Each structure stands twice: as structure tokens, then as C-alpha cells.
Amino acid sequence: MKMEVRFEPKGVPVIAGPWIKRVLDNGIIKIKEESIDLIVRVKEYAICFNEVCFDKDKIIKAIPRMKDKVYAILEDGLLPLEIRSSHYYKLKALKVPIHPTLEIDGIHMHRISKMDPWSDTLSKVKPLKIKKGDRVLDTCMGLGYTAIAAKIQGAEVVTVEKNTEVIELASWNPWSFGLKDVTIIKGNTELIIKRFEESSFDKIIHDPPAFSIAGELYSNDFYQELYRVLKRGGRLFHYTGAPSKSRPFDIMRSVMKRLSDVGFEVRKLPNALGILAIKTY
């Protein structure tokens, strides 16, 4: 497709304020960031990130301002991984050095309460029972964790992302490195899906933004397209999130009805906060 983009990881390590605090407590810490090993050492007058060292006092004073942002480690300083455009995008760190989440306008794109983004990802991918050779569509790339998890299981993966800002932040995120082996299409999933041939995917991962942000990705018309491009016997996982007092209706129940209306056999998966839909005919 003409809108396919080449993913080019920046290949630099990243750090966050909470992670530096752990170093100050221990004197040294080794962080495995996918293809990058980061060793952080505290010296008498400096804190060193691999071979790049900065003034210790300046770093310590900066920690409160760093908050939960992720920073790329460059020779001339720490670069905050955030983009301000029509929305505010940033990589949000957890307290421990592990996959960060993507945050858009203050809303994080992964569950991070009592779990981490990678565990959240695996809960979404597991119900699909992906096997080697499957062709998988990941409708909303984000940082690419679900696409990468599917790729690890031997699938051929196609993912779609409409925001240039998200692709840019993913290129700085070491834990998104595996996207280099995934086909990425830049564009709106609602339109891109119409270009795929009928029955062209074995499995689909649909983890859209909230209904209030991307209602078109919850429509009957879009679900009909998901049904059309999925092979007979194929599986779809649709993340909805948990019902809450702030939502005007039960989104999970509504989604189950719409998926059923277009022909899917549906089942609620409470632990994954989503729905498994199977194309039986």
C-alpha cells in the first residue's frame, strides 16, 4: 500500500525520574531496554548513563520536574519524549524500568493499575491463540506492543496508525523496537480497512481509543468491515475497558450487541476487559 511507512528506531536508551531514584538508592542499576542495555552509575560528582555522564547535583535537582516523563539520553542532555500539537502526547514511565505507556491528553493507553503495559498487552493477545503463519491485523498501533506480541508468536502483522506524533514517539521508545519487523500503514483505520481484500486476516486485535474520541471505530459499518476481512473461523479481540460511572452507557454490552448484529459469535472476557468475537460463517 502507498501509505506504508518504514519504522526507524532511534536506537538510544531512555531514562525516567523514578528510575534514577532507584539508582540513587542502589548506586548502580542495569536496565534491559529491548535491544539496548543501559547501565546507570552514581559517581561522586556525576551520574553516568552508559558512557554519557551529567552533573550529579543538576540531575538530582531535576528529578522532581521530570515527574513521570520518559527522556531520551543524548550526549548533550536529556530529551523529554513528548509532543505538543493538536493533542499532548508523551511517554509515561512506571515506577520501575519497564515498558512505558503512551499518554494522550492525560489518558494512558494501557492498564497500569496493578499491572504493567506489557502484561496488559498479553491479556489482549492471548485469547486470539495466534500461531505461526497467521496473518494478523492490529487496527490501532500506538506504541506497537500488541503488534510486537503477535509477531513474537510467529504471525505476519499489519498495523495501522493515523497519528504521526505516535509513530515518532514509538521510534524513540526502545520497547517498540520490534515494530521494525511489522508492516505499518499510516492512515485512518476506518478508511484503510476498506482496502483489504475479503477474508485476508486470521486474527484481528482491535484496541481503539475511547468511544468519545474515536466513535467511528465502534460503528456497525466498521464492525462489518472487520467481519469482511476476517477469515471464517477467525478471531477478533475487541478491548472496551471496564464500565464506569463516568460513562453514559455500558460500552461492553453495546459493543457485544453490535458485533453480534454483523454476524460474530461473541463472548465477554472480564479479565482482559474486552470481547472475543469469532467469525463462525
Secondary structure by P-SEA (a helix, b strand, c coil): cccbbbbbbccbbbbcaaaaaaaaaccbbbbbcccbbbbbbbcccccccccccccaaaaaaaccccccbbbbbcccccccccccccbbbbbbbcccccbbbbbcccccccccccccaaaaaaaaaccccccccbbbbbcccccaaaaaaaaaaccbbbbbbccaaaaaaaaacccccccccbbbbbccaaaaaaacccccccbbbbbccccccccccccaaaaaaaaaaccccbbbbbbbcccccccccaaaaaaaaaaaaacccccccccccbbbbbbcc
